[in-house]
Amino acid sequence: MQSGTGKTHKWILEYETNNPTNNPLMGWESSSDTYSELKLEFASKDLAINYAKKKKIDFEIIEPKKRKTVKKSYADNFLK
């Protein structure tokens, strides 16, 4: 199986959930804060940072991890 890199060049701004509560019947975590459902996508890290500063939103930057790729051949499945 291969994991592609399509749609991975975006920066996402997510809001943290304020005052989450557990639903006693189903055990789900819920909140009346609708910002937790919102995800904003930006083309670059700078645009995301500028937006957060302009709107006075506290933010934390999580850099993407470097992907380790292993080149394989289809024939390797049948060797050994």
Helices and strands as residue ranges (DSSP letters): E 11-14, E 21-22, E 29-30, G 34-37, E 39-42, H 45-54, G 74-78
